[in-house]
Amino acid sequence: MKVGIITVHSVPNYGAVLQAYALATYLQKTGRTVHTIDYRQPQLEEMYRLRWKLPPPVNHWIRLRRNTRFVESQLPLSPRRYRSVDEFIPDVGNYDAFIAGSDQVWFTGPVQYFDPMFFLNFPVNGQRKISYAASSGGTTAFGEFESQVKNALADFDHVGVRDSHTANLVAPLSPSVPVQVVDPVFLCDFGDLIDPKPPLSEPYLLVFGDFTRGLGPALQKIIEATGLKTVVSLQYPCHQATKRIPSPGPAEWLSWFRHASFVVTSYFHGTAIAAKFERPFISIPTPGRRIKVATMLDWMHLSSRCLLDSPSPEAAAALAIQPIDWNRSRAALQEQIKVSQQFIETALK
């Protein structure tokens, strides 16, 4: 069986790139022939396009270059690149099934809006249409795009979503009952990517996210509560950091998480990877990420590790020293992984 995955895979975003890698890798290990359809939405490309200014955005350029190299060397990309659904339609017959997702493929807000490629809204001749861990992100209602979404979902054989929020949003529009499945990063061990040697010889607290806007005091109290002297910030400037890695490649990004002694993050995939590697963590998601982060941590029995509102420094410090019941979380995750694997096998049988 030849499967075409249509997802957001080519932007300089670590979570997007790694979820695409994870889903393709898992499907390949189950014996399928896989292509990550090399679809580049023009609006997203424009948003992330390198713009020259003073001072030059050197770190952005390096991050973009390293992500691009990873995508081109590690993902099983389709032979052709596409920038519209019309360009792709002549090649639809090359595949036996299509999977939309994971990540925010069903976000219909600014920049992305309703994209027919991400909703598999193109004619097929018996091929299956499936979504896996599709998410609407911060979209709370499809609004003007509701009829288009409904028409597209009518052709899906199976609908797998990443979170309960997306399930509730698409359930009234889909003839297929949405099934909540895990993000692809939980289906892959990333063993081929992660350096077994820690990047530092001493223990370190890892920061991934922008904590400069009012969250500095809370972050400082977390650092003090953990007692860790070395603080590493990935990508973003951080006043409390003793070391900054401004432009890691995706594999290097994973290794920093894998070997961290404690993680503080504002991102969905930063939270997911910390939980996957069972690293003590605190997640303080930004408003646009709160729904998806909270719903993921809920079924993992890790809701207490998420601070949805701007936390007081005292509350953040108290949470930092609370132990995590990894046995309970691991059991819930393993059960959900089984559900997700069964969903894929049923959908592609």
N, C-alpha and C positions, 0 to 999 in steps of 0.2 A: 504494500500500500504506500502511495506517495502522498504526503501531507504537506500542505502549504500553510504556514503560520503567517498571519498578518497582525503585526503589533507595532508599537512604538519601540524601535530598536536602534535608531541611528543618531540619537541626540546625545549631547555630552552630559548625561545623567546616569550615575552609577546604577541606580535601581532599575531603570529602564533597560539598560544594556545587559545587566546580569539576569534579569528575569527572562529576557529573550534567549540568552545562552542556556539557561536552566531548562526551559521548556523544550527547546530543540534537542538538547543533550538527553533528556529523559526519554523523549519519543524515539530517538535513535537507538537507545539501549533496549527499548522494547521491540526492536526489529523493523521499525518503519523507516522508509526513505523520507527525509525531511528537507524542505527548503524554507528558510525564513524569507518570505517574499520581500524583496528589497524595495519596499514602497517608501518614498520620501515625500511626506506631505509638504507642499511648497510653503504653506504658512508657518509650519514648525521650523523648516529649514531657514526661513527668513528671520524668525525670532532668535535662533541660535547663531546666525551668521556672524562671522568675525567682522567687527567694525573698527576701523583704525581711528585712533584718537591719541591724545597726549595726556598722561603718559600711555605708551602702548600697552594693550591688555595681554601681556606676555603669558601670564598664568592661564588665562582663558584659552589662548592659542595652543599652549602645550596640552591642556586637558582635552581640548577638542581633537588634537592630533592623536593623543594616546587612546582615546575612546574609539576614534575612527580605525586605528590600527587593530585594536582588539576586535571590533566588529568584522573587519575584513579578513582577519586571520582565524578567528574562533567560531564565527557563525556560519552555518551552511547556507550562504546567500543564494538566491535564485540567479540564474545566468544573466537575466536582464534587470535593469532598474526601471521603476515606474514612478510617475508623478501624478497620475490620475487613474480613475477606474476605467476610463475608455482605453487607456494604454494597456491595461492589464487584461481586458476581456478577451482578446485574441489568444491568450495563453491559458485561459481557464481550463481547457481540456487536458492540460498536462498533469492535472492533479486528480486524486480520488476523493480527497476531503480537504476542507478548509477549516482552520481554527482561528477565531478572532480572539486576541488577548494573549497574554495577560496585560496588566497595567491599566492605565486610564484610557482605554480605547473608546469607551462610551461617555467620556466627558464631552459635553456639548456647549461648554462655555466659550469665552473669547479665544481666538486663534484657531482652535480646533473645530468648533461647531459640529454640525452633523457631517460626518465624512462617510460616504458610501463604502469605501474600502474597509474601514474599521467595523462597519455593520454588515459586511459581506453582501452588500446590496448590488449584486450583479447576477445575471442569468447563469444557471448551471444546467447540466444535462445528467442528472442523477447523482452528482457528487454531494457528499454530506456537508452540511453547514453546522459548525459547532462553535460555541464560545467556551474558553477555559479561563477562569479567574478574571473575567472582564470586570472592569470597575468604572463607575460613573464619576469617581473622584468626588469633588465638591459640588457636583450638580445635584440640586435638590428637586428639580422638576425639568422635564424635557421641553416644556413650554411650546414654542412655535414649531419645534421639531417632533412633537409627539406622534403625529400621523406618519411621518417618515420612519420613525423608530418602530412603530407598530407594524408597518408594512414590511420592514426589513426582518423583524423578528418572526414574522409569520412563516418564513422559509427555513427557520432553524430547526434542526433535528434534535439538538440537545443544547441547553443553556446552562453553563457553569459560570458562577459569579464569585468574586473575591470576598464580598462582604454582605452583611444582612441589609445594609442600606441600599445597595444596588439591587439586591433581590426584591426588596419591597417596591423599588422604583419600576422595575421591568415586569413584575408579576402580572399586573393588570393588562399589559400590552402584549404578552407572550403566550402563545398556545402551549408552549412547553414550560413545565414547572421549573423555575430556577433552582439549581442545586449549588449550595455554598461549598466551594473547594479552596484548597490552600494555594497561596501564591507559589508560582513555580520554583522559587528559591528554596522551598522546603522539600522539593522533589530531587534535589541535586546536592551532592556532598562537596562539590567544587574541589575535590581532591587533586585534580590535575592542574589547578591554578594556584593553590595556596602554598607558599613557602613554609615548610615545617619549622624552619628556624625563625624565632621571633625577631622582629625588626630592631628591637632594642634589648639590651641585656638586663635592664632594670624594669620593674613593674611600672605601668603607666595608665593614666586615665585618658580615654579617648573622647574627643568632642567632635561631633559632626552636625553642623548646623550653624545658623547665624544667631549668636547669643549676645549681640551687642545692643539690642534694643530693649532695655529695661530688665533683661534677665541676668545681667552680670552679677548682681548680689546673690541670686539664688545659685548660680553656677559656682561662685566662690565658696559658698557654704557647703555645697556638695563636695568640692575638692577638699576642703578642710575636714569634713566628716570622714572621708575615705582614708585620709592620711597619706595619699599618694603625692609624691613630690614632683613627678614628671607628668606633665599635661601636654598631650599631643592634639593639635587641631588639624583635621582634614579639610582642605579646600578653603575654609573661611578664616579670615583674621580673627584672633581671639586674644583679648587682653591678658587673660589668665594663663595662656599656653606658654610652656617653656620651649616648645618646638612646633613648627607649622610645616605641614606637607601640602603645599598649595595645589599641586596638579598630579596626584597619583593616578596611575593607570588602574583599570578595574580589578586586575589580579592583586596589585599592591594594596588597593583599598580593602579588599577582602582580608588580606593578611593582617592589616592593622586591627581590624575587628576581631579576627580569630584569636589573636594573642593579647588583647587588651585585658586589663584587670578590672576595669569599670568603664562603662560607656554612657555618655550623655548625648542625646540626639533629638532633633526636631523633625526628622524625616520618617516616612513609612518604612522604607527599606532599610534605613539605619536601625530602626526598632526591630524589624523582622530578622535581620542578620544577627543582631545582638542576642535575640531570643533563640534563634536557631543554634548558635554556638554556645548557648547557656552562659553568656557573659552577664554579670550583674549590671543592670542598666536603669536609667531613668529616661523616659520619653516625655518631652514637652513640645507637642506638635503645634504648629502654627494653625490659625483658624481654618484655613482651607484643607488641612490634613487631619483635623481632629476626628471626623466621622470615621474615616477609613482606619486610622490607627486604633481608635477606641474599640471598634467592632472586632478587629483582629485580636487584640489583647483580651477581649472578653471571653472568647471561646478557648483561649489558651490559659485561662485562669490567671492572667497577669494584669488585670485591670488596675490594680493598685499601683503599678509601676508607671502609670500614665497620669501626668498632671495636665488637665485640660484647660485650666485657667492659669493666668500668670501666678505662679506660686510664690508664697512668702519664703524668704530665705530659710526661716526656721522649719517650715514644712518640708522643703526640699532636703534639708540636712537630716531631718528625722527619717525620711524615706531612704536616704542613702545607706543608712546602717541597718535597715530592716532586711532580714534574710529572705531569699526567694525559694519557694518550694519547687525545685526543678523536677522532682519525681512526678508531682501532680501535673505540671505543665507538659512534661515529656509524654506522659500517658495520653493526654488530650491531643497533643500534636500527632502522635503516632496513629491514633484512631482516625483523626481527620485526614491524614495522609492516605490511609487505606480507603476511605470514602472517595478521595480524589482520584486515586489510581483506578478504582473500580469504575468511576464515572468515565475516565478516559477509555478504558477497555470496552465499556458498553457503547460509548459513542462511536468508537471506531471499529467495532466488531463487524 
